[in-house]
Amino acid sequence: MKTRCSVPAKLILSGEHAVLYHCPALSMAIDLTTYCDCTYSPSATDSFTIELTDFHEKHNIPAALWLSMASEAEVRFELFKQNTGPIQAVLSKPIDLILVTLYHFNLLFPIKQGA
């Protein structure tokens, strides 16, 4: 099964963090579409592959490692919220954001693993 989604890029003209403080911001969609292709193939191994073509990266990640990496990022985020860790430590690589996003998606809609 293959799924493709696309989103336009956005350009923030003013107030990137203003909305956190209930103030207005100005942004607009721009014609710089990003695509995400997801292909599900039954497998005997619990792993998945993520290819970030814009970053020239490809990752094959076992499910257990993914859950561990995402959980560690969540802990680092909690440390940041408690002012005991730097924001730069929460997500250090482009793949980190995808792993955490999939982690939260999996909490709401469990991803089928294995064969």
Phi and psi in radians as a Rosetta constraint file:
Dihedral C 1 N 2 CA 2 C 2 CIRCULARHARMONIC -2.166 0.35
Dihedral N 2 CA 2 C 2 N 3 CIRCULARHARMONIC 2.380 0.35
Dihedral C 2 N 3 CA 3 C 3 CIRCULARHARMONIC -2.211 0.35
Dihedral N 3 CA 3 C 3 N 4 CIRCULARHARMONIC 2.394 0.35
Dihedral C 3 N 4 CA 4 C 4 CIRCULARHARMONIC -2.196 0.35
Dihedral N 4 CA 4 C 4 N 5 CIRCULARHARMONIC 2.291 0.35
Dihedral C 4 N 5 CA 5 C 5 CIRCULARHARMONIC -2.197 0.35
Dihedral N 5 CA 5 C 5 N 6 CIRCULARHARMONIC 2.737 0.35
Dihedral C 5 N 6 CA 6 C 6 CIRCULARHARMONIC -2.484 0.35
Dihedral N 6 CA 6 C 6 N 7 CIRCULARHARMONIC 2.596 0.35
Dihedral C 6 N 7 CA 7 C 7 CIRCULARHARMONIC -2.460 0.35
Dihedral N 7 CA 7 C 7 N 8 CIRCULARHARMONIC 2.539 0.35
Dihedral C 7 N 8 CA 8 C 8 CIRCULARHARMONIC -1.365 0.35
Dihedral N 8 CA 8 C 8 N 9 CIRCULARHARMONIC 2.762 0.35
Dihedral C 8 N 9 CA 9 C 9 CIRCULARHARMONIC -1.364 0.35
Dihedral N 9 CA 9 C 9 N 10 CIRCULARHARMONIC 2.839 0.35
Dihedral C 9 N 10 CA 10 C 10 CIRCULARHARMONIC -2.176 0.35
Dihedral N 10 CA 10 C 10 N 11 CIRCULARHARMONIC 2.597 0.35
Dihedral C 10 N 11 CA 11 C 11 CIRCULARHARMONIC -2.018 0.35
Dihedral N 11 CA 11 C 11 N 12 CIRCULARHARMONIC 2.068 0.35
Dihedral C 11 N 12 CA 12 C 12 CIRCULARHARMONIC -1.621 0.35
Dihedral N 12 CA 12 C 12 N 13 CIRCULARHARMONIC 1.987 0.35
Dihedral C 12 N 13 CA 13 C 13 CIRCULARHARMONIC -1.491 0.35
Dihedral N 13 CA 13 C 13 N 14 CIRCULARHARMONIC -0.576 0.35
Dihedral C 13 N 14 CA 14 C 14 CIRCULARHARMONIC -2.819 0.35
Dihedral N 14 CA 14 C 14 N 15 CIRCULARHARMONIC 2.461 0.35
Dihedral C 14 N 15 CA 15 C 15 CIRCULARHARMONIC 1.433 0.35
Dihedral N 15 CA 15 C 15 N 16 CIRCULARHARMONIC 0.667 0.35
Dihedral C 15 N 16 CA 16 C 16 CIRCULARHARMONIC -0.925 0.35
Dihedral N 16 CA 16 C 16 N 17 CIRCULARHARMONIC -0.756 0.35
Dihedral C 16 N 17 CA 17 C 17 CIRCULARHARMONIC -1.784 0.35
Dihedral N 17 CA 17 C 17 N 18 CIRCULARHARMONIC -0.035 0.35
Dihedral C 17 N 18 CA 18 C 18 CIRCULARHARMONIC -1.052 0.35
Dihedral N 18 CA 18 C 18 N 19 CIRCULARHARMONIC -0.627 0.35
Dihedral C 18 N 19 CA 19 C 19 CIRCULARHARMONIC -1.111 0.35
Dihedral N 19 CA 19 C 19 N 20 CIRCULARHARMONIC -0.413 0.35
Dihedral C 19 N 20 CA 20 C 20 CIRCULARHARMONIC -1.136 0.35
Dihedral N 20 CA 20 C 20 N 21 CIRCULARHARMONIC -0.405 0.35
Dihedral C 20 N 21 CA 21 C 21 CIRCULARHARMONIC -1.938 0.35
Dihedral N 21 CA 21 C 21 N 22 CIRCULARHARMONIC 0.424 0.35
Dihedral C 21 N 22 CA 22 C 22 CIRCULARHARMONIC 1.038 0.35
Dihedral N 22 CA 22 C 22 N 23 CIRCULARHARMONIC 0.634 0.35
Dihedral C 22 N 23 CA 23 C 23 CIRCULARHARMONIC -1.971 0.35
Dihedral N 23 CA 23 C 23 N 24 CIRCULARHARMONIC 2.741 0.35
Dihedral C 23 N 24 CA 24 C 24 CIRCULARHARMONIC -1.243 0.35
Dihedral N 24 CA 24 C 24 N 25 CIRCULARHARMONIC 2.706 0.35
Dihedral C 24 N 25 CA 25 C 25 CIRCULARHARMONIC -2.381 0.35
Dihedral N 25 CA 25 C 25 N 26 CIRCULARHARMONIC 2.838 0.35
Dihedral C 25 N 26 CA 26 C 26 CIRCULARHARMONIC -2.224 0.35
Dihedral N 26 CA 26 C 26 N 27 CIRCULARHARMONIC 2.082 0.35
Dihedral C 26 N 27 CA 27 C 27 CIRCULARHARMONIC -2.482 0.35
Dihedral N 27 CA 27 C 27 N 28 CIRCULARHARMONIC 2.890 0.35
Dihedral C 27 N 28 CA 28 C 28 CIRCULARHARMONIC -2.626 0.35
Dihedral N 28 CA 28 C 28 N 29 CIRCULARHARMONIC 2.638 0.35
Dihedral C 28 N 29 CA 29 C 29 CIRCULARHARMONIC -1.367 0.35
Dihedral N 29 CA 29 C 29 N 30 CIRCULARHARMONIC 2.485 0.35
Dihedral C 29 N 30 CA 30 C 30 CIRCULARHARMONIC -2.184 0.35
Dihedral N 30 CA 30 C 30 N 31 CIRCULARHARMONIC 2.733 0.35
Dihedral C 30 N 31 CA 31 C 31 CIRCULARHARMONIC -1.382 0.35
Dihedral N 31 CA 31 C 31 N 32 CIRCULARHARMONIC 1.256 0.35
Dihedral C 31 N 32 CA 32 C 32 CIRCULARHARMONIC -2.451 0.35
Dihedral N 32 CA 32 C 32 N 33 CIRCULARHARMONIC 1.187 0.35
Dihedral C 32 N 33 CA 33 C 33 CIRCULARHARMONIC -1.157 0.35
Dihedral N 33 CA 33 C 33 N 34 CIRCULARHARMONIC 2.386 0.35
Dihedral C 33 N 34 CA 34 C 34 CIRCULARHARMONIC -1.903 0.35
Dihedral N 34 CA 34 C 34 N 35 CIRCULARHARMONIC 2.378 0.35
Dihedral C 34 N 35 CA 35 C 35 CIRCULARHARMONIC -1.993 0.35
Dihedral N 35 CA 35 C 35 N 36 CIRCULARHARMONIC 2.572 0.35
Dihedral C 35 N 36 CA 36 C 36 CIRCULARHARMONIC -2.264 0.35
Dihedral N 36 CA 36 C 36 N 37 CIRCULARHARMONIC 2.089 0.35
Dihedral C 36 N 37 CA 37 C 37 CIRCULARHARMONIC -1.869 0.35
Dihedral N 37 CA 37 C 37 N 38 CIRCULARHARMONIC 2.179 0.35
Dihedral C 37 N 38 CA 38 C 38 CIRCULARHARMONIC -2.068 0.35
Dihedral N 38 CA 38 C 38 N 39 CIRCULARHARMONIC 2.226 0.35
Dihedral C 38 N 39 CA 39 C 39 CIRCULARHARMONIC -2.132 0.35
Dihedral N 39 CA 39 C 39 N 40 CIRCULARHARMONIC 2.172 0.35
Dihedral C 39 N 40 CA 40 C 40 CIRCULARHARMONIC -1.767 0.35
Dihedral N 40 CA 40 C 40 N 41 CIRCULARHARMONIC 2.198 0.35
Dihedral C 40 N 41 CA 41 C 41 CIRCULARHARMONIC -2.303 0.35
Dihedral N 41 CA 41 C 41 N 42 CIRCULARHARMONIC 2.132 0.35
Dihedral C 41 N 42 CA 42 C 42 CIRCULARHARMONIC -0.959 0.35
Dihedral N 42 CA 42 C 42 N 43 CIRCULARHARMONIC 2.459 0.35
Dihedral C 42 N 43 CA 43 C 43 CIRCULARHARMONIC -2.584 0.35
Dihedral N 43 CA 43 C 43 N 44 CIRCULARHARMONIC 2.715 0.35
Dihedral C 43 N 44 CA 44 C 44 CIRCULARHARMONIC -1.372 0.35
Dihedral N 44 CA 44 C 44 N 45 CIRCULARHARMONIC -0.274 0.35
Dihedral C 44 N 45 CA 45 C 45 CIRCULARHARMONIC -1.868 0.35
Dihedral N 45 CA 45 C 45 N 46 CIRCULARHARMONIC 2.503 0.35
Dihedral C 45 N 46 CA 46 C 46 CIRCULARHARMONIC -1.562 0.35
Dihedral N 46 CA 46 C 46 N 47 CIRCULARHARMONIC 1.449 0.35
Dihedral C 46 N 47 CA 47 C 47 CIRCULARHARMONIC -2.616 0.35
Dihedral N 47 CA 47 C 47 N 48 CIRCULARHARMONIC 2.910 0.35
Dihedral C 47 N 48 CA 48 C 48 CIRCULARHARMONIC -2.530 0.35
Dihedral N 48 CA 48 C 48 N 49 CIRCULARHARMONIC 2.826 0.35
Dihedral C 48 N 49 CA 49 C 49 CIRCULARHARMONIC -2.039 0.35
Dihedral N 49 CA 49 C 49 N 50 CIRCULARHARMONIC 2.328 0.35
Dihedral C 49 N 50 CA 50 C 50 CIRCULARHARMONIC -2.124 0.35
Dihedral N 50 CA 50 C 50 N 51 CIRCULARHARMONIC 2.208 0.35
Dihedral C 50 N 51 CA 51 C 51 CIRCULARHARMONIC -2.024 0.35
Dihedral N 51 CA 51 C 51 N 52 CIRCULARHARMONIC 2.107 0.35
Dihedral C 51 N 52 CA 52 C 52 CIRCULARHARMONIC -1.815 0.35
Dihedral N 52 CA 52 C 52 N 53 CIRCULARHARMONIC 1.549 0.35
Dihedral C 52 N 53 CA 53 C 53 CIRCULARHARMONIC -1.109 0.35
Dihedral N 53 CA 53 C 53 N 54 CIRCULARHARMONIC -0.625 0.35
Dihedral C 53 N 54 CA 54 C 54 CIRCULARHARMONIC -1.148 0.35
Dihedral N 54 CA 54 C 54 N 55 CIRCULARHARMONIC -0.452 0.35
Dihedral C 54 N 55 CA 55 C 55 CIRCULARHARMONIC -1.775 0.35
Dihedral N 55 CA 55 C 55 N 56 CIRCULARHARMONIC 0.010 0.35
Dihedral C 55 N 56 CA 56 C 56 CIRCULARHARMONIC 0.965 0.35
Dihedral N 56 CA 56 C 56 N 57 CIRCULARHARMONIC 0.814 0.35
Dihedral C 56 N 57 CA 57 C 57 CIRCULARHARMONIC -2.208 0.35
Dihedral N 57 CA 57 C 57 N 58 CIRCULARHARMONIC 2.529 0.35
Dihedral C 57 N 58 CA 58 C 58 CIRCULARHARMONIC -2.432 0.35
Dihedral N 58 CA 58 C 58 N 59 CIRCULARHARMONIC 2.250 0.35
Dihedral C 58 N 59 CA 59 C 59 CIRCULARHARMONIC -2.217 0.35
Dihedral N 59 CA 59 C 59 N 60 CIRCULARHARMONIC 2.289 0.35
Dihedral C 59 N 60 CA 60 C 60 CIRCULARHARMONIC -1.912 0.35
Dihedral N 60 CA 60 C 60 N 61 CIRCULARHARMONIC 2.033 0.35
Dihedral C 60 N 61 CA 61 C 61 CIRCULARHARMONIC -2.155 0.35
Dihedral N 61 CA 61 C 61 N 62 CIRCULARHARMONIC 2.136 0.35
Dihedral C 61 N 62 CA 62 C 62 CIRCULARHARMONIC -1.111 0.35
Dihedral N 62 CA 62 C 62 N 63 CIRCULARHARMONIC 2.532 0.35
Dihedral C 62 N 63 CA 63 C 63 CIRCULARHARMONIC -0.988 0.35
Dihedral N 63 CA 63 C 63 N 64 CIRCULARHARMONIC -0.727 0.35
Dihedral C 63 N 64 CA 64 C 64 CIRCULARHARMONIC -1.095 0.35
Dihedral N 64 CA 64 C 64 N 65 CIRCULARHARMONIC -0.698 0.35
Dihedral C 64 N 65 CA 65 C 65 CIRCULARHARMONIC -1.176 0.35
Dihedral N 65 CA 65 C 65 N 66 CIRCULARHARMONIC -0.726 0.35
Dihedral C 65 N 66 CA 66 C 66 CIRCULARHARMONIC -1.005 0.35
Dihedral N 66 CA 66 C 66 N 67 CIRCULARHARMONIC -0.863 0.35
Dihedral C 66 N 67 CA 67 C 67 CIRCULARHARMONIC -1.085 0.35
Dihedral N 67 CA 67 C 67 N 68 CIRCULARHARMONIC -0.678 0.35
Dihedral C 67 N 68 CA 68 C 68 CIRCULARHARMONIC -1.138 0.35
Dihedral N 68 CA 68 C 68 N 69 CIRCULARHARMONIC -0.811 0.35
Dihedral C 68 N 69 CA 69 C 69 CIRCULARHARMONIC -1.116 0.35
Dihedral N 69 CA 69 C 69 N 70 CIRCULARHARMONIC -0.722 0.35
Dihedral C 69 N 70 CA 70 C 70 CIRCULARHARMONIC -1.176 0.35
Dihedral N 70 CA 70 C 70 N 71 CIRCULARHARMONIC -0.705 0.35
Dihedral C 70 N 71 CA 71 C 71 CIRCULARHARMONIC -1.107 0.35
Dihedral N 71 CA 71 C 71 N 72 CIRCULARHARMONIC -0.702 0.35
Dihedral C 71 N 72 CA 72 C 72 CIRCULARHARMONIC -1.119 0.35
Dihedral N 72 CA 72 C 72 N 73 CIRCULARHARMONIC -0.678 0.35
Dihedral C 72 N 73 CA 73 C 73 CIRCULARHARMONIC -1.134 0.35
Dihedral N 73 CA 73 C 73 N 74 CIRCULARHARMONIC -0.670 0.35
Dihedral C 73 N 74 CA 74 C 74 CIRCULARHARMONIC -1.091 0.35
Dihedral N 74 CA 74 C 74 N 75 CIRCULARHARMONIC -0.715 0.35
Dihedral C 74 N 75 CA 75 C 75 CIRCULARHARMONIC -1.094 0.35
Dihedral N 75 CA 75 C 75 N 76 CIRCULARHARMONIC -0.777 0.35
Dihedral C 75 N 76 CA 76 C 76 CIRCULARHARMONIC -1.089 0.35
Dihedral N 76 CA 76 C 76 N 77 CIRCULARHARMONIC -0.628 0.35
Dihedral C 76 N 77 CA 77 C 77 CIRCULARHARMONIC -1.161 0.35
Dihedral N 77 CA 77 C 77 N 78 CIRCULARHARMONIC -0.725 0.35
Dihedral C 77 N 78 CA 78 C 78 CIRCULARHARMONIC -1.085 0.35
Dihedral N 78 CA 78 C 78 N 79 CIRCULARHARMONIC -0.701 0.35
Dihedral C 78 N 79 CA 79 C 79 CIRCULARHARMONIC -1.078 0.35
Dihedral N 79 CA 79 C 79 N 80 CIRCULARHARMONIC -0.714 0.35
Dihedral C 79 N 80 CA 80 C 80 CIRCULARHARMONIC -1.074 0.35
Dihedral N 80 CA 80 C 80 N 81 CIRCULARHARMONIC -0.798 0.35
Dihedral C 80 N 81 CA 81 C 81 CIRCULARHARMONIC -1.089 0.35
Dihedral N 81 CA 81 C 81 N 82 CIRCULARHARMONIC -0.468 0.35
Dihedral C 81 N 82 CA 82 C 82 CIRCULARHARMONIC -1.589 0.35
Dihedral N 82 CA 82 C 82 N 83 CIRCULARHARMONIC 0.150 0.35
Dihedral C 82 N 83 CA 83 C 83 CIRCULARHARMONIC 1.062 0.35
Dihedral N 83 CA 83 C 83 N 84 CIRCULARHARMONIC 0.545 0.35
Dihedral C 83 N 84 CA 84 C 84 CIRCULARHARMONIC -2.047 0.35
Dihedral N 84 CA 84 C 84 N 85 CIRCULARHARMONIC 0.083 0.35
Dihedral C 84 N 85 CA 85 C 85 CIRCULARHARMONIC -2.591 0.35
Dihedral N 85 CA 85 C 85 N 86 CIRCULARHARMONIC 2.616 0.35
Dihedral C 85 N 86 CA 86 C 86 CIRCULARHARMONIC -1.370 0.35
Dihedral N 86 CA 86 C 86 N 87 CIRCULARHARMONIC 2.595 0.35
Dihedral C 86 N 87 CA 87 C 87 CIRCULARHARMONIC -1.080 0.35
Dihedral N 87 CA 87 C 87 N 88 CIRCULARHARMONIC -0.554 0.35
Dihedral C 87 N 88 CA 88 C 88 CIRCULARHARMONIC -1.115 0.35
Dihedral N 88 CA 88 C 88 N 89 CIRCULARHARMONIC -0.362 0.35
Dihedral C 88 N 89 CA 89 C 89 CIRCULARHARMONIC -1.466 0.35
Dihedral N 89 CA 89 C 89 N 90 CIRCULARHARMONIC -0.284 0.35
Dihedral C 89 N 90 CA 90 C 90 CIRCULARHARMONIC -1.152 0.35
Dihedral N 90 CA 90 C 90 N 91 CIRCULARHARMONIC -0.973 0.35
Dihedral C 90 N 91 CA 91 C 91 CIRCULARHARMONIC -2.207 0.35
Dihedral N 91 CA 91 C 91 N 92 CIRCULARHARMONIC 2.060 0.35
Dihedral C 91 N 92 CA 92 C 92 CIRCULARHARMONIC -1.894 0.35
Dihedral N 92 CA 92 C 92 N 93 CIRCULARHARMONIC -0.298 0.35
Dihedral C 92 N 93 CA 93 C 93 CIRCULARHARMONIC -2.323 0.35
Dihedral N 93 CA 93 C 93 N 94 CIRCULARHARMONIC 2.704 0.35
Dihedral C 93 N 94 CA 94 C 94 CIRCULARHARMONIC -0.957 0.35
Dihedral N 94 CA 94 C 94 N 95 CIRCULARHARMONIC -0.621 0.35
Dihedral C 94 N 95 CA 95 C 95 CIRCULARHARMONIC -1.157 0.35
Dihedral N 95 CA 95 C 95 N 96 CIRCULARHARMONIC -0.472 0.35
Dihedral C 95 N 96 CA 96 C 96 CIRCULARHARMONIC -1.025 0.35
Dihedral N 96 CA 96 C 96 N 97 CIRCULARHARMONIC -0.762 0.35
Dihedral C 96 N 97 CA 97 C 97 CIRCULARHARMONIC -1.104 0.35
Dihedral N 97 CA 97 C 97 N 98 CIRCULARHARMONIC -0.681 0.35
Dihedral C 97 N 98 CA 98 C 98 CIRCULARHARMONIC -1.162 0.35
Dihedral N 98 CA 98 C 98 N 99 CIRCULARHARMONIC -0.743 0.35
Dihedral C 98 N 99 CA 99 C 99 CIRCULARHARMONIC -1.095 0.35
Dihedral N 99 CA 99 C 99 N 100 CIRCULARHARMONIC -0.732 0.35
Dihedral C 99 N 100 CA 100 C 100 CIRCULARHARMONIC -1.199 0.35
Dihedral N 100 CA 100 C 100 N 101 CIRCULARHARMONIC -0.695 0.35
Dihedral C 100 N 101 CA 101 C 101 CIRCULARHARMONIC -1.085 0.35
Dihedral N 101 CA 101 C 101 N 102 CIRCULARHARMONIC -0.791 0.35
Dihedral C 101 N 102 CA 102 C 102 CIRCULARHARMONIC -1.095 0.35
Dihedral N 102 CA 102 C 102 N 103 CIRCULARHARMONIC -0.629 0.35
Dihedral C 102 N 103 CA 103 C 103 CIRCULARHARMONIC -1.038 0.35
Dihedral N 103 CA 103 C 103 N 104 CIRCULARHARMONIC -0.838 0.35
Dihedral C 103 N 104 CA 104 C 104 CIRCULARHARMONIC -1.216 0.35
Dihedral N 104 CA 104 C 104 N 105 CIRCULARHARMONIC -0.652 0.35
Dihedral C 104 N 105 CA 105 C 105 CIRCULARHARMONIC -1.055 0.35
Dihedral N 105 CA 105 C 105 N 106 CIRCULARHARMONIC -0.751 0.35
Dihedral C 105 N 106 CA 106 C 106 CIRCULARHARMONIC -1.115 0.35
Dihedral N 106 CA 106 C 106 N 107 CIRCULARHARMONIC -0.537 0.35
Dihedral C 106 N 107 CA 107 C 107 CIRCULARHARMONIC -1.142 0.35
Dihedral N 107 CA 107 C 107 N 108 CIRCULARHARMONIC -0.647 0.35
Dihedral C 107 N 108 CA 108 C 108 CIRCULARHARMONIC -1.495 0.35
Dihedral N 108 CA 108 C 108 N 109 CIRCULARHARMONIC -0.705 0.35
Dihedral C 108 N 109 CA 109 C 109 CIRCULARHARMONIC -2.318 0.35
Dihedral N 109 CA 109 C 109 N 110 CIRCULARHARMONIC 1.538 0.35
Dihedral C 109 N 110 CA 110 C 110 CIRCULARHARMONIC -0.905 0.35
Dihedral N 110 CA 110 C 110 N 111 CIRCULARHARMONIC 2.288 0.35
Dihedral C 110 N 111 CA 111 C 111 CIRCULARHARMONIC -1.425 0.35
Dihedral N 111 CA 111 C 111 N 112 CIRCULARHARMONIC 2.232 0.35
Dihedral C 111 N 112 CA 112 C 112 CIRCULARHARMONIC -1.151 0.35
Dihedral N 112 CA 112 C 112 N 113 CIRCULARHARMONIC 2.258 0.35
Dihedral C 112 N 113 CA 113 C 113 CIRCULARHARMONIC -1.983 0.35
Dihedral N 113 CA 113 C 113 N 114 CIRCULARHARMONIC 2.640 0.35
Dihedral C 113 N 114 CA 114 C 114 CIRCULARHARMONIC 1.311 0.35
Dihedral N 114 CA 114 C 114 N 115 CIRCULARHARMONIC -2.811 0.35
